[in-house]
Amino acid sequence: MQKNFKPHPNSFKNTFCVFNEVLSNEIEGLKKQFESKAGSAYYYTEEGMYRVSNHWGRLANSKWRLTAREPETDSKTKIGFAKWEEFYPDNPEEKLYYIEADFEKNLANYQHKKNVNYDGKAVLRTSFETTKRLKQIRNLQQLTNWAKHFDYDDIGDLRKELINELIYTEKSLEQIKREL
């Protein structure tokens, strides 16, 4: 029988969290403890929270993201789990976020500075600054028209150089492009 664990109602306000997708067998036998107006279901345990939802990202006053399983499940509704210590504070004023890029998968995302994987090298930015810079990085990853102004042998190498400068320096994209 599941012990009824319930966090304080305000403990999720203004938080950032990355949930990891799990399979449905993880919540078998658990009691649903809350259902949002949007239809997301929440299961609380001593270790953390399970969230069953068909929408992830900005939620009211929090930023909750889901890292999908590989291979990705077909269902639009996903089950995510996060440990309590993986809920980090969020606010618009502090420099709380850094960007990481996965050049093999051609992806980029932002992470919180309290993430155990943060090595202190990527520049920390506010959520607004991070969003702006992340958009520039994703444009570099997905588009090619910007590259016509450069003399290069491999667009992948050029992308990597530009993206790393955007992640690890305070230089503007225009400044980085001028210096290349």
C-alpha positions, 0 to 999 in steps of 0.5 A: 500500500502506498504511503500518502505523500503530499508536497506543499501546494506552492512547492512547484511555483516558479521552478525549472525541472527536466522530467525523464520519460518512463513507461506506464508500469512505473505508476502502476499501483500508485494513487493519483493525487492531483489532476490539473484543469488541463488534464495532467495527472500527478503522482507523488512519492517520497523520491519525486513526482510522476506527471502524466501529460500531453503537454510539456514546457511552460506551465503557468509559472514554471518551466518543466521539460520532458526528456523522451525515451529512446526510441521514443514512445508513440503515445502523445501522452507521456509519463515523466518522473523527476526527483524532488531535488531536481526542481530548481528555482526560477525567476526572470532576474537571475542568471540561472541558465546555460545552453548545451548543444548536442552536435551529433543530434543537431539539438540545443537546449537550456539547463539550470545552473544547479544541474549536476552536469553543469561544469561552470564553463558555459555562460549563465544567462537570464531566461530571456537572454537564454531564450534569445540565444537559443533561438539563434543557435537553433537557426544556425542548426536548421538553416543554411542561408546564413552560411553563404557569406562564409568561405568554409569547407564543412558547414558542420564545422562552421556551425560548431564554431559559431554555436560554441562561441554563442554558448561559451562567450558573451559575444553577439552573433554579429560580432562572432560572424565578423571575427570569423 
